[in-house]
């Protein structure tokens, strides 16, 4: 019965209106009595249907006589087919039967139709391990080390519309695929698309004020928990299936934090030093601020601010767990709070300002599967405008003659990255000393960082 109940929870989550279904599911699972196995299944299925919805729709529509279907029917088909096509450990019978039972109250008289479509897809497709899809085969859906072959075309023509073909195979909007195809070419674009569909890894940042990476690695390995050095110095990568991070040895003692290696590398680019005064203007949930404090050796001043009071509130217990003396303050920009009130304790200028600015999240689509469907020309334009408002409000008041600024995002889009960093630099009389674009990979997310330093002219522009 738990299998039916966990699938019902997934369906209820996606059918409820509002953003961030992944967060809603996590909150529901935290209150549930599901087994660890069913919690993992619910999380994987929800992430999978959000991530792969375009591919799933392309598979079932040729087998459906209805051109439009109501939301309950649509999401039931997606949930069942995701398990059938992408989860080898779930038998097709369980995927279909338990999903249909979970959806029975919402489907009503539509249940026979959904069952018929699912059975038609099952009969019409077969899994061919080790096979490859030819360039113009619209019947074959590539998946890892094999293909699903169907008895009718399910994909757009690759030769006629490459963006639509790749967008359907990897489940992305055409607009985003086309943006990446132009600068990266097909090979580079495919690598990004695949990275966004790969289950996100878990990065650990050893708290160097309490332990060292090798010591933490030995502790975890002694409890049969596999970790390995990450792609960034000072980072570790946790093997999948290691259990809840909060239950790992050393967590309660503040020996480590969860942090993606790219996020840590971003802070390392700024090189915060012991005794410096550091201001983090967009700090929540705190990963970069705490990493900076550790790189400072726990000596100096760090003020962490954010406009999101709920996310900021989570920083206080985390700071206590890690033993970090960080000043945490709610930033009420909308209420007319002046950035000039964000002064260091001794009244001297800040040495370093961290600006983890709002962005479209295209570098972390593996972790935020629904973000790809919010991306558009209009949403990108709005995000850039939001970044401009933040820099206009903050930079003139917090910059001193020697202040460095770390501009960072979890985006891969140039409008939010280098172009925006250069614009902010001009406004603050700064120049880009160094910048890095991090491509998403098996062990790290994507993102961007630029270090802005006082320009030789020292003149601020528009």
NUTOR-697985 format. One line per 5 residues: number of its first residue (from 1); their letters; for each residue z, y, x of C-alpha. Coordinates in steps of 0.1 Angstrom, whole numbers. Last residue first. Layout:
<recs>
NUM	a	Z,Y,X ~ ... .
</recs>
This chain:
<recs>
462	xxxxx	-159,542,262 ~ -150,549,298 ~ -120,550,321 ~ -124,564,356 ~ -105,547,385 .
457	xxxxx	-136,550,407 ~ -126,520,428 ~ -119,500,396 ~ -84,488,388 ~ -85,450,383 .
452	xxxxx	-98,428,355 ~ -94,390,359 ~ -118,371,336 ~ -111,339,317 ~ -132,317,295 .
447	xxxxx	-128,286,274 ~ -136,249,271 ~ -111,221,267 ~ -100,197,293 ~ -99,160,301 .
442	xxxxx	-132,146,288 ~ -150,179,292 ~ -153,214,277 ~ -171,239,300 ~ -148,265,315 .
437	xxxxx	-164,299,321 ~ -148,317,350 ~ -146,354,359 ~ -135,373,389 ~ -130,410,399 .
432	xxxxx	-142,424,366 ~ -137,462,369 ~ -111,486,355 ~ -110,521,342 ~ -95,509,309 .
427	xxxxx	-125,514,286 ~ -148,501,313 ~ -128,470,318 ~ -126,463,280 ~ -164,465,279 .
422	xxxxx	-167,441,309 ~ -143,417,292 ~ -163,418,259 ~ -196,410,276 ~ -179,384,298 .
417	xxxxx	-163,366,269 ~ -165,373,232 ~ -202,383,232 ~ -208,355,258 ~ -197,327,234 .
412	xxxxx	-179,297,249 ~ -146,305,232 ~ -110,296,240 ~ -104,332,252 ~ -91,351,282 .
407	xxxxx	-89,386,296 ~ -63,388,324 ~ -55,424,331 ~ -42,438,365 ~ -21,469,365 .
402	xxxxx	-22,491,397 ~ -26,526,382 ~ -7,516,351 ~ -21,501,319 ~ 1,496,288 .
397	xxxxx	-8,526,267 ~ -45,529,272 ~ -49,491,269 ~ -32,485,236 ~ -49,501,206 .
392	xxxxx	-84,503,219 ~ -81,468,233 ~ -70,453,201 ~ -95,471,180 ~ -123,459,203 .
387	xxxxx	-112,423,200 ~ -112,425,162 ~ -147,440,163 ~ -158,410,184 ~ -142,386,159 .
382	xxxxx	-160,403,130 ~ -194,400,148 ~ -188,363,155 ~ -179,357,118 ~ -211,375,107 .
377	xxxxx	-233,355,130 ~ -217,323,119 ~ -188,300,129 ~ -165,289,101 ~ -180,254,100 .
372	xxxxx	-174,249,137 ~ -137,258,133 ~ -130,227,111 ~ -127,204,141 ~ -100,223,158 .
367	xxxxx	-90,201,187 ~ -125,188,196 ~ -138,223,187 ~ -118,239,215 ~ -145,259,233 .
362	xxxxx	-160,273,201 ~ -126,288,191 ~ -142,319,175 ~ -120,344,193 ~ -87,364,191 .
357	xxxxx	-77,377,225 ~ -55,360,251 ~ -48,393,268 ~ -23,389,296 ~ -11,421,312 .
352	xxxxx	-1,421,349 ~ 18,445,371 ~ 32,465,342 ~ 40,501,348 ~ 76,512,356 .
347	xxxxx	101,520,328 ~ 128,498,344 ~ 128,475,313 ~ 90,473,311 ~ 75,492,283 .
342	xxxxx	60,480,250 ~ 68,512,230 ~ 35,527,242 ~ 17,501,221 ~ 28,521,191 .
337	xxxxx	39,503,160 ~ 20,515,130 ~ 29,488,105 ~ -3,468,113 ~ 7,466,150 .
332	xxxxx	39,448,142 ~ 43,429,175 ~ 73,406,172 ~ 92,404,205 ~ 101,376,229 .
327	xxxxx	118,385,262 ~ 116,354,285 ~ 145,339,303 ~ 130,303,306 ~ 153,272,304 .
322	xxxxx	125,250,293 ~ 142,239,261 ~ 155,275,255 ~ 119,289,259 ~ 107,263,234 .
317	xxxxx	134,272,210 ~ 123,308,212 ~ 86,303,212 ~ 84,287,177 ~ 93,321,162 .
312	xxxxx	61,336,177 ~ 40,312,155 ~ 58,324,124 ~ 58,361,134 ~ 21,363,140 .
307	xxxxx	15,397,156 ~ 25,385,191 ~ 46,396,220 ~ 59,380,252 ~ 77,403,277 .
302	xxxxx	80,388,312 ~ 102,403,339 ~ 107,391,375 ~ 120,358,389 ~ 115,324,372 .
297	xxxxx	94,312,401 ~ 66,336,390 ~ 43,306,386 ~ 69,293,361 ~ 70,325,342 .
292	xxxxx	32,325,341 ~ 31,290,326 ~ 57,301,300 ~ 35,330,290 ~ 3,309,290 .
287	xxxxx	18,282,267 ~ 36,306,244 ~ 26,298,208 ~ 22,327,206 ~ 16,352,234 .
282	xxxxx	-10,377,223 ~ 2,408,242 ~ 17,390,273 ~ 33,416,295 ~ 42,408,331 .
277	xxxxx	65,427,355 ~ 63,411,389 ~ 93,398,409 ~ 78,364,417 ~ 40,365,415 .
272	xxxxx	14,361,387 ~ -18,347,402 ~ -43,359,374 ~ -66,330,379 ~ -36,306,377 .
267	xxxxx	-31,318,341 ~ -67,306,332 ~ -62,274,351 ~ -32,265,329 ~ -52,271,297 .
262	xxxxx	-80,250,311 ~ -56,222,319 ~ -45,220,282 ~ -8,226,279 ~ 20,204,265 .
257	xxxxx	52,213,283 ~ 72,196,310 ~ 107,189,325 ~ 125,207,297 ~ 153,181,294 .
252	xxxxx	143,171,259 ~ 108,163,273 ~ 119,144,303 ~ 114,110,288 ~ 88,111,260 .
247	xxxxx	99,113,224 ~ 87,149,219 ~ 52,138,231 ~ 49,113,202 ~ 34,80,214 .
242	xxxxx	15,72,246 ~ -16,61,226 ~ -40,81,246 ~ -32,85,283 ~ -15,118,293 .
237	xxxxx	-32,141,317 ~ -13,160,343 ~ -17,196,356 ~ -5,213,387 ~ -39,217,403 .
232	xxxxx	-66,215,375 ~ -86,184,367 ~ -55,165,357 ~ -35,141,378 ~ -28,108,359 .
227	xxxxx	-4,97,333 ~ 3,63,319 ~ 36,57,301 ~ 51,24,311 ~ 87,39,313 .
222	xxxxx	86,40,351 ~ 52,56,348 ~ 68,85,330 ~ 94,91,356 ~ 69,87,385 .
217	xxxxx	46,113,370 ~ 74,137,365 ~ 84,134,402 ~ 48,138,413 ~ 44,168,392 .
212	xxxxx	75,185,404 ~ 108,192,385 ~ 130,219,371 ~ 115,253,379 ~ 81,235,384 .
207	xxxxx	80,228,346 ~ 53,201,347 ~ 23,211,326 ~ 10,182,305 ~ -25,178,290 .
202	xxxxx	-32,157,260 ~ -69,147,255 ~ -89,158,225 ~ -109,130,207 ~ -146,137,217 .
197	xxxxx	-167,155,190 ~ -167,189,207 ~ -175,173,241 ~ -205,156,226 ~ -219,189,213 .
192	xxxxx	-213,205,247 ~ -231,177,266 ~ -259,178,241 ~ -264,215,248 ~ -266,209,285 .
187	xxxxx	-292,182,281 ~ -312,201,255 ~ -315,234,274 ~ -284,254,282 ~ -293,291,276 .
182	xxxxx	-315,285,244 ~ -300,253,232 ~ -265,268,228 ~ -274,295,203 ~ -297,270,184 .
177	xxxxx	-268,245,181 ~ -245,273,167 ~ -270,284,141 ~ -279,248,132 ~ -243,241,121 .
172	xxxxx	-228,211,139 ~ -226,174,130 ~ -236,156,162 ~ -267,138,148 ~ -273,164,121 .
167	xxxxx	-270,195,144 ~ -291,177,170 ~ -319,171,145 ~ -316,206,130 ~ -316,223,164 .
162	xxxxx	-346,201,175 ~ -367,211,145 ~ -403,196,143 ~ -401,173,173 ~ -366,160,163 .
157	xxxxx	-377,153,127 ~ -346,155,105 ~ -324,125,102 ~ -317,99,75 ~ -350,80,73 .
152	xxxxx	-348,47,54 ~ -337,11,63 ~ -309,24,85 ~ -302,17,122 ~ -267,27,135 .
147	xxxxx	-270,31,173 ~ -252,19,204 ~ -231,29,233 ~ -217,60,218 ~ -231,67,183 .
142	xxxxx	-269,73,179 ~ -282,74,144 ~ -315,56,140 ~ -338,59,110 ~ -354,93,120 .
137	xxxxx	-368,78,152 ~ -386,106,170 ~ -369,106,204 ~ -360,69,204 ~ -325,60,195 .
132	xxxxx	-308,36,220 ~ -295,0,216 ~ -264,-13,234 ~ -247,-22,202 ~ -269,-23,171 .
127	xxxxx	-249,-16,140 ~ -267,-22,107 ~ -276,0,78 ~ -291,-5,44 ~ -267,-30,30 .
122	xxxxx	-236,-9,39 ~ -253,23,27 ~ -261,7,-6 ~ -225,-6,-9 ~ -212,29,-4 .
117	xxxxx	-236,44,-29 ~ -226,18,-55 ~ -189,23,-50 ~ -193,61,-54 ~ -212,55,-87 .
112	xxxxx	-187,30,-100 ~ -158,56,-93 ~ -175,85,-111 ~ -157,76,-144 ~ -124,87,-130 .
107	xxxxx	-129,100,-94 ~ -97,119,-89 ~ -72,92,-101 ~ -93,65,-83 ~ -94,82,-50 .
102	xxxxx	-68,61,-32 ~ -82,30,-47 ~ -117,40,-36 ~ -104,47,-1 ~ -85,13,0 .
97	xxxxx	-116,-6,-11 ~ -142,11,11 ~ -124,13,45 ~ -106,-20,39 ~ -138,-39,32 .
92	xxxxx	-155,-21,61 ~ -129,-34,86 ~ -111,-6,104 ~ -109,-11,142 ~ -146,0,147 .
87	xxxxx	-139,34,134 ~ -171,55,134 ~ -195,42,108 ~ -173,24,82 ~ -142,47,87 .
82	xxxxx	-164,78,84 ~ -181,63,55 ~ -150,59,34 ~ -137,95,41 ~ -171,111,36 .
77	xxxxx	-178,92,3 ~ -144,102,-10 ~ -150,138,0 ~ -183,141,-19 ~ -170,123,-50 .
72	xxxxx	-139,145,-52 ~ -160,177,-45 ~ -185,171,-73 ~ -219,157,-65 ~ -253,173,-61 .
67	xxxxx	-287,156,-56 ~ -277,125,-75 ~ -298,94,-69 ~ -277,86,-38 ~ -289,63,-10 .
62	xxxxx	-309,91,9 ~ -277,113,5 ~ -253,88,22 ~ -263,91,58 ~ -271,129,60 .
57	xxxxx	-237,136,43 ~ -219,116,69 ~ -237,135,97 ~ -228,169,82 ~ -192,158,76 .
52	xxxxx	-186,147,112 ~ -159,171,124 ~ -140,175,91 ~ -144,138,83 ~ -132,128,117 .
47	xxxxx	-102,150,119 ~ -90,138,86 ~ -97,101,95 ~ -80,104,129 ~ -49,121,115 .
42	xxxxx	-46,96,86 ~ -51,66,110 ~ -25,79,134 ~ 1,84,106 ~ -8,49,94 .
37	xxxxx	-1,34,128 ~ 31,53,133 ~ 44,40,100 ~ 44,64,70 ~ 78,77,58 .
32	xxxxx	64,112,51 ~ 79,146,58 ~ 62,151,92 ~ 30,136,77 ~ 28,164,52 .
27	xxxxx	32,191,79 ~ 5,174,100 ~ -18,172,70 ~ -14,209,63 ~ -21,218,99 .
22	xxxxx	-53,198,100 ~ -63,213,66 ~ -64,248,83 ~ -79,270,56 ~ -73,269,19 .
17	xxxxx	-82,249,-12 ~ -68,214,-16 ~ -95,187,-17 ~ -92,181,20 ~ -55,175,19 .
12	xxxxx	-55,154,-13 ~ -81,132,2 ~ -62,127,35 ~ -30,120,15 ~ -48,94,-6 .
7	xxxxx	-60,77,26 ~ -23,75,38 ~ -13,61,4 ~ -40,34,3 ~ -31,22,38 .
2	xx	6,24,29 ~ 0,0,0 .
</recs>
